[in-house]
């Protein structure tokens, strides 16, 4: 590669590092100002000071990314790199707040800047490959955080689908011992969330919002809409109807659980049917040649010896 081009790339990287350092400095200054203002308000209201230790290394790096991303709040860069689909994925993983959104935006910007320069320095392309490596690195930097976020959200949706029958059984159990629907949700969020980690965490957030004055429908909105699960949405609607109008919910929960189990049984049968077809192809490709060799092998050897004797 041309030495002048290498020097130019190094200067570009230095300029980007200086720009990132400047954004990080301004972001930290804003955070310090906000912390100082909050401390002054706490002192005014005679609240006890916060003596908790600083966060872990991961939390500090997340705060640095958030400080960089907040510099682009409301800009065209944010509108271009934060599509509605990205906001939905952030909502599913619980990052749809100012810190999470800013950290995700900053991560995409950093990777879209660093990966092209890193590819140019490592591969040292010539001619037309120079722009190809540049564009591929930029595309990977923009798409990689979204792919990771989509995979994370997919795993959470799978866990929610697996935990839903157990959540219904817990609600039935608590209703059977005389708990109201609000008490049941509070008990699952506070004491029984270990059995349903993802849904239990969501119920903790919903109960906290409900205790702060939001209605039950508003507090359960995220639980019903974020995970794109029709069964979970139906369950939330049932809970809201019982909360609003009252009545026994144990029998409807039993019927709902039986219907859900029947749906899962049908899906399992469908998967088994597809798997048997796939295994037939595997058996034809692996077992059939070995079977033909075992059955026809002696006859082929005898025929070969007979032809040699002639």
Buried (B, 14 or more C-beta within 10 A) or exposed (E): EEEEEEEEBEEBBEEBEEEBEEBBEBBBEEBEEEEEEEEEEEEEEEEEEEEEEEEEEEEEEBBBBBBBBBBBEEEEBBEEBBEEEBBBBBBBBBBBEEBBBBBBBBBBBBBBBBBBBBBBEEBBBEEEEBEEBBEBBBEBBBBBBBEEBBEBBEEBBEBBBEBBBBBBBBBBBBBEEEBBBBEBBBBBBEEBBEBBEBBBEBBBBBBEBBEEEBEBBEBBBBBBBBBEBEBBBBBBEBBBBBBEEEEEBEEBBBEBBEEBEEEBEEEEEEEEEEEEEEEEEEEEEEEEEEEEEEEEEEEEEEEEEEEEEE
